[in-house]
Amino acid sequence: PARPERKRGRAAVVAAHPDTKSRIDIDAGLSADAPVGPGNLLGRLNTAMLLRQKILLPLLLIGALIAAALHFIWIPAAIQKTETAHIALIQRHLDSIAEGLVPPLLADQLASVYETLAALEKKNPEWRLVRLTSPQGKVMYPLISLSGQEMPAPETEPLQRFKLRIHYLDVELGTLQVNVDLHDFVADNLSHHRALLAH
């Protein structure tokens, strides 16, 4: 004998109980559409937040690394490069001054030497010390001797010291010493690079 069917098809159920058709259709529709209850909605929100975090965290990490590289590597290197170029420019300027002092020193025209150095010192307020000494070490400029001692500068001032030998052929004429305060230049340079990063 044939086994009795354990399950009846949807048509047979509907034929036997017509009023169950609407309930079957509703149940089928609800199961297909996956009803959104409070728990399901919260789960979807959590999933979206996790995905957003997975996307944003690497971007934030990359941004932080770039900012750190700019602040601790690029800015110091750029400042050092600019400062080196500025010092080289000062050196060329002082070389020209030393060459210009050769004729009056050869002619022993000290008044012209004093006038030239005083004018340069006035035009360059960042020059903290300007001193001209003879080959024997005697101070020729300024007229008020510093007793062979440099005026101590505050530790906060990054001074760049220049010493140039003034000579004509094999004749030693003297030594020009200039101490330049680079504090304002370094501060302006740093502000400039920070402004570039801000934009």
Order of alpha helices (4+ residues) and beta strands (2+ residues): alpha-alpha-alpha-alpha-alpha-beta-beta-beta-beta-alpha
